[in-house]
Amino acid sequence: MPLPPNYVEAVYADPGTERYRGNPLIEALPPIMDLPALKKNLVGKVEYHPKDCFDPGHIRAHHISTLLDDFFQPLSMHMQLEEKISIMIRRGYVGRNVSDGSLNRKMQEGYQRIMSGAACDFRFEQSNSTAKSLSLIGCSGSGKSSTINRILATYPQVIYHPSDNFIQLPYLRMECPSNGSLKSLCLNFFREVDRALQTTDYEGKYARKRLGTEVLLSLMGQVANQRAVGVLVIDEIQRLTLSRSVSQEAMLEFFVALVNVVGVPVVLVGTPKARPIFEMELQAGRRSAGFGSLFWEPMKQGDMKINPKTGLPRKTEWIAFTDKLWRYQWLTSKDEVLSDEVRACWYDLSQGVLDIVVKLFVLAQLRAIATGLEKITVKLLKTVYYQELKPVHPMLDALRQDDPELISQFSDLLLPSIDKRLLELRRQIEEQQSKSNEVHSFGGNEKALRLYTMLEAMELESKLLPSLVEGVLDKYPNLSIPELVHIALKVNLAPPKAKKKRKPVVKRSEWPSLESDDLRFKFSQATKGKLYDELSYGTELMDIAGWLEEAQ
């Protein structure tokens, strides 16, 4: 019988460490990744082709929206988390070996707990557990869940060992229930095991019985060992603070028992609202904080440092991250180099929260297309921030003030309307596109429309473009777009008849689409009455005072 789609058949390889050798559960895992392999496996794959910048606006809106799901740039904190999870999974399997019988001992201990009806059984000598736990705390949008998912995706979900007729689950990820109930949390565990294995019904078997939390924990331990769960990831842990019927002390005891009784490594993920639980663990010095805590703060701007080997400036993570993201622009008048002014504004508005950084960039591009600006400016970023990101303003204000209590209070704020805003901006783009097509429809000829868009982006005189496009296509209907562009440019650049040429007048409404160093563009972007303050001496302004000092 063929294996289910999410199963793989075990292939064994040397794990590279003597302590891990001879354990099929470890030898069947993917090799431990070095830094280059880690970057390659975690980085997001964004499909980007420069020619797509000349697609119609409604098509480009779809290209831009892919950044929300596909863009991921590994940072040092992501690599640190992957290393910890990698160690936790393998160390957790050291005490559970199919070959030497230690896994059977674990299952026997679990059976004794269930039969005695207690979470702890002191009548039998228990084997040492190598399970540890880790807590990961960060505000909403810091990339906790997406990073965890990418790290877990480097492991197969289910491994089948044919020689032992044994099924292994390298990881199991679950979320805390919205009602904050510890019993519901236990039942969610069985639901996720059923979803992964596709052949069991643990949830139906145990949910029908009126079992207490202690018994459910023992059953979780038995199932976790039967299926060799490598690591248990529990996300949205802050939801447990919503339950008034459970004290913080009871939660602490629950998590201690979770690691001790279930016997598998546990990763607890939550926002700063869950921090009191973790702080209690640290104060008590309990085992559930055994592998440490990670607190993910928003990305910092940092100061540029010099590489001692090359003598060249070394990019900070913020600069490297934004430079990488800046490449993915589908705008016809985009600035190829990210200016310091735009970068500083981008940071001030997003406060380095990764999710906000990306969403602000995506919404700014969509707004640039919808308004015809076709470039990202400081004024555009601020407009998008104040109009589109209102739900997260309290959280970002708390980060600007660096107030831990405020950050904890607003750490769960999300952007629930982001998809709605994307759809609205796409609709605006389509409306603008339809108006443009009404003026120059070319009888619905897609090749003509694409040629027109490309030539318009090259800043050819728009009044002459329709006749130029029609003339070129009438004469060369079978040529490709690049060939047609070459011919159109050649025709357009041909010397005109001797005639006094007037300098084209740029309407004031078109100033925002001029080059970034054009004074008319700067005027269009400046706050009313503040243009003079934003210009610098020696470049846009004559430094008369400086000249007089030099003359003296």
N, C-alpha and C positions, 0 to 999 in steps of 0.2 A: 504494500500500500504506500503511495507517495506521501511524503511529508507535507504538512501544511505550508503555505507560502512564507510564513515568518520563521520557519525552522531551518536550521542548517545542520548538516551531519558533521560530527567532530573530526577535525584534522589536527593532529598533535605536532607540536614544535617545541624545541628547547626553549624554556623561558629565560635562560641566561643567568639564573641565580640558583645556587645549590639548594637553598631552602625551598624553592618552588618545584624542583625536579621530582619526578615520580608521582606527581599529583595530576591526574587527568583533567580535573576541573580547572586547573591553572594552565596546563599545557595546551588546552583547547582554545584558550583566549587569544585574541590578536596579539602580536608582539608589542612589547612596551615601546612607546613612541619616543624618538628623540625630538629635538626642537624643530628641525625642518619638516619631519613627518607630521608633527603636531600642527604646525601652521597650515600645511597642505590639507589636512583632514578637517580642520575647523573653519577655514576661510570660506566665506560665502561665494557662490558662483553666480556672477551677474553677467548676463549676455548683453554686450555693448558693442555696437558697430557705428563708427562715425557717420556713415551714410544715413543711419536712421534719424539723424537730427533734421533731415529734410523731409521726413514723413509728414503727412497731415497732422494737425494738432490733436485730433481725437485718437489717433494711433499712438502718438508720442505719449499721451496721458497714460496709456497702458504700459509702455516701456518704463516710465518713471515710477509707476506704482509697484513694479516688481522689487524695487529697492526695499520696501517695507518687509518683505519676506526673505529676499535673497542676499542682501548685503550683510556681511558679518566680518569684522576685522579683528582677529585675535589680539588681545592685549596681555600684558604680564599677569594680570589678575586671573584671566581665563586659563592661562597655562599653569598657574599655581593650583587652581581648582582641579584641573585635569590630572595633575600629578598626584594630588591627595586622593582623588577618587580611584585612580589606578592602583595606588598602594593599598587603599582600604579593601578593594575587591580581592586582590591577591592575598593579602594578609588574612582576610576573613576566611579564605578557603584553606589556609594552612591547617587549621584545626578540623577541617571537614574533608577527608580524603576517601574517595571511593575504594582505593586500592588497599589501604592499611586498616580499614574498618572503623576509622574515627568518625565517619559520617553515620554509620550504624549506631555507634555509641550515643551520638547526639540525638538520633531519632528515638533510642531507647529511653533516654532521659526525658524527652518530650512526652513519651507515652506514660511514663511514671507520673509526671506532673498532671496530665489529664485525668488519669485514673484516681489520683489522690484528691483532685478537685482544688489544688492550690497551685500558685505560681511558683513556689519554691518547695523543694523536697530535700530534706537534709538526711534522709535515711540511706541515700545512695551516694557513693563517691562520684562527683561530677567531673567531667574532663574540663580542662582549661579552655576558655573561649578566647579567640583572637579577634573578636568583633570590636570595633571602635565606632565612635560617632563623630559627626562634624556638623556644625551649624553655620549656615550662610545667611547673612542679613544684609538687606539693601532696599532702598526705596523703590517704589514702582517705577519701571522704566529703566532700571540699571542693568537689565539683561540677565537676571538670575535664571529664569525659566528657560529662555532661549539658549543660554550657554549650557545649562544642564542637559537639555535635549540634544544639542550638538555633540556633547561629550559622550552621552549614552549611545548616540547613533553610531559611534565608532566600534560598538560591540554588537554582536548578533543578539536578538531578543531571546531566542530559544536555541539551545544546542542539544542535539540528540547524540548520545554515545551508544552506538550499536553493539559494541563488545560487552557492555554492562547492561544494555537495555535500560538506559537511564536518561532522564530529561533534566537539563540544567537551565536555569534562568539567571544569566549574568547580572541582570538588573531588573528592578521593578519600581516603576514610578507611579505615585498616587497623589491625590490632593486631599487636604482636610475637607470634611463636609462643611457646607455653608452654615449649618446650625451649631457647629463647635462641639458636637457630641463625641466623647471618647469611644463609645460603643459603635457609633456610625463610622468612625475612623477605622476601627477593626474590621467592620463589614466591607468597607471600601477596599481593604487589602485583599479579601477573598474575591471581590468583583474583578480586581485587576489581574489576579492570578488566572481566573477563568477566561478573561479577555485575551491574555497572552497565550495560554495553552490551547484554547478553543475546544477542548475535549472534556472539561471538568465542569462541575456545578457546586463548588464549595459554598458560594453565596447562598444558593437555595437550600443547601444542606444545613448550614448553621444559622441562617437568618430566621428560619421558622421556629427555632428553639429559643426559649427565654434564658439565654446564657449571660452570665455576668462578665464584666470586663476582664477579670483575672483569668477566667476559663477561656475567653476568646483570645487572650494573649498567649496562653499555652497552645491553643490550636494554631495560632499564627506561627508559633515557633515550630510546631510539628510540620506544617505545610511548607514553611520556608526551608526546612532541612530536607524534606522529601523531594523538593524541587530544586534544591541547591541554589537558593537566591543569593546572588553575589553582593548586591547592595540594595538597600531599600531607601528610596528618595521620597520624602514627604514634603510636598510643596504647600504654599499658602498656610503655614503653620500659625500665623497670626489670627486665623479664624477661631482658634480654640479660646482666645481671650473673650470671644463674644458670649460664651456660655457662662451664665451667672451661677449655674448649679455646680460648677466645678471650680474649686479653689486652685490658686497657683501651686500650692504645696502638692495637691493631688495630681496636677499636670506633671510636676517635677518627678514624682514617684512613678507616674505612668511611663515617662520617657526613660527613666533608669531601668524599669522593668522591661521596657521594649528592647533595649540592647542586651540586658542580661538574660532574659527569658527567650526572646526570639532567636538570639544568638547570631544575628547577621549585622554587618555594618549598616549604620543608619545616617542619612544626610537629611537634616532639617532645614528647610528653606522658608524664609519669611521676611516681612518688612520690619522696620524698627518697632512696630506695635508689639511684636513678639519678643522684644529684647528683655523685658522683665523676667520671662521664663528662663532665658539663657543666663541672665545675670544671677539668678538664684542658683543655677547649676554651678556657676563659677565660684560663688560664695561658699556653697556647700562642698566644693571640691569633688563633686560626684563624677562617676564614670561616664555619664552621658555627654560630658564635654571632653571625652578622652582624646579626640584627635584635633581639638582646637576649634576656634571660631573665626570665621572670615567676615569682616564688615566691609561691604563694597560701597565706598563713597563715590560720588560722581567724579568724572575725570577732571584732573586739575590742568590748568594751562601750563604751569611749570616754567622754569627759566631755561633758555637755550644754553647747552653746555658744549665745550670743545672736546672733540675726540682726540685723546693724546697721541694716538698712532698716526692719524692723518692730518691733524691740525685744523680740520674742518668742523663747522658747527654740527652738533648731533641733534637731530630732530626730537622734540618731546613727543610723547604719545598723542597729545592733542593735535599737534601739527601734522604728524604722520597720519592720524585717523582722518582729519578733515581734508588733507591733500588727496588721500585715496578716494574719499567720497566725492570730492569736487570733480573728479574725472568723469563721473557718471551724470553728465548733463546732456539733455536732449533739447537744447535751445540753440536757435540759429545765430544769435548775437552774443553768445556766452563769452565771458572772460576766461581765457585759458589758464591764467595764473590767479590763484586765490590771493587777494590783497590782504594786508594786515588789518585794514579798517573793517572789511567784511568779516574776517575771521574773529576779530575782537567782539564785534557786534553779535555774531553767531554764538559765541561762548556766553556773553552776558545774558542773552535771551534764553539759552538752553541750560545754563549752569553746568554744562558737561554731562547732563543726564542722557545716556546713549540713545534711548528711545526718542526723546524730544529732539536731539540733534538730527536724527534721520528724518523724523516726521516734519520738522521745520523746513528741512532741505527739500523734501518731496512736495510739500504744500507750496513752497516758494516757487518751484519750477512750474507747477500747474497754474499758479496765479500769473506767472510771467507769460505763459502761453495765452491764458484767457484774456489778459489785458493788452497783448501785443508787444509788451516790453522786451521779451525774449532774452533777458539777462537777469542775474540775481544781484541786487543792490542792497545797501544798508536800509534804505527807505522801504524797500519791498519786504525785507525780513521783519522789520518792525511792524509793518501793516499786517502781515500774516500772523505774527505773534499776538497782537492785540485783538485781532478779529477771529482767529481760528483756534487759539490755544487757551482761551479763558478758563476752562475747567482746571488747568494745572497751575494757574497763576499763584494760588496760595502756597502750594508746595515749593515752587521756584522762589517765591519771596522769602520763605523760611530758609531755603538754602543760601540765599544772598545774605541773610542776617546771621547765618551760621548758628541758629538757635536749636539745640537738640530737642527741646520739648515741642517746639512748633513743627520740626521735621517729623517727629514721631506722630504728631497729631494729623498731619496732612500726607503722610508717607504712602497712603493707599490710593491717592487720587489717580484717576485714569482718564483717558480720552475716549469715552464711549461713543462720541459722535464723529470719530475720525473717518470711518467708512462713509458716513453720510456726507461729510464735507468733501471727500474725494469725488463722490458721485456728483455733487453740485458743481464742483469745479470742472469736472469732465463735461457736464451738460453745458456750462458756459463756453467751454472750448469748442464743443460741437456747434453751438449757436453761431459763434464767431466764424467757424469754418464754413458753415452753411451760407452765411452772408457773403463770405469771400467767394464761394463757389457760384453764388447767384450772379455775382458781377462777372466772373470769368469761369463759366461752366465748361467751355470747350465741348459742349454736346455730351458731357459725361465721359470724355476720353481720359482714362486714368493716367496714361503716359503723358498727356499734355499737362494735366494738373500737377503731376510730380515734377516735370521739367520747369513749369512756371514757379513752383515753390522753391526749387533749387536756385534758379536764376534770381528770384526775388531776394533770397538769403545772401546772394553775392552782391547785393546792392545795385543791381542794374536799374535803370530808370523805369519805374513801374508803368508809366503811361505807354511806353513802347513795347512792353513785354508781351501783351496778348498777341499783337500782330507778329512779333518776332517768333513766338512759339508756334503760331499757326503756319507761318511761312516756312520755318525749318521742318516741321512735321509733314507739311504738304510735299516738300521736295525730297525728304529722306524718311519715309514712314517706317522703314524696316530696321533702322539703326538703333543701337542700344542707348540708354540714357546718358552714360558718360560720353559717347560719341556725339550725341545731340548737343550736350552742354558745350563741348569743344567747338562745334560748328557755330552755335549761337553766340559764344563769346567772340569768335573770329569775325562774325558778321557785325556784332555790336561795336567791336573795336576798329572796324574799317574806317579810314579817314573820311569824314563827311565833306560835303561840298563846301566851298569857301563861303562861310556865312558867319556873321558876328554871333558869337555864342554868349548867351546870358548865363550868369552864374545861377544855378538852381536855388530857389528859395525854399528853406526848410520851415514848414509851419511849426508854430509853437507846440501844438499837440504832438508833434513828432520828435521833439527834443529828447524825451526819455529813451528813444531808441538810438541816439547818437553814441559815438565812442565815449569811453569812460573819462578820457582826458579833455573832452570838449567842454568849454565853459558853459555852453547852453545846456549840456547834460547835467553838469553840476548844479546849475541854477534850478533845473527841474526837480532835483533830488533834495535840495536844501530846504530847511524850515524857513517859512516866510519871514523875511527881514533879517535872516541870519547868514546869508551867503558870504558876506565879507568876512565874518568871523571864522568861516570854515576854509578860507583860502590861505595859502602860505606865502610868505615873502620870499622873493628870489625865484619863484616859479610862476605863480599866477599874478602876484602883485609886485610892483616895482619897489625895491628896498631903498627908498630915497634917503632914509636916515642912515642906513649903512654906508651908502655912497658918500654922504657928507662927512661921516667919521673918517673914511679912508682918505678923503681929499685933505683933511686937516693933518 
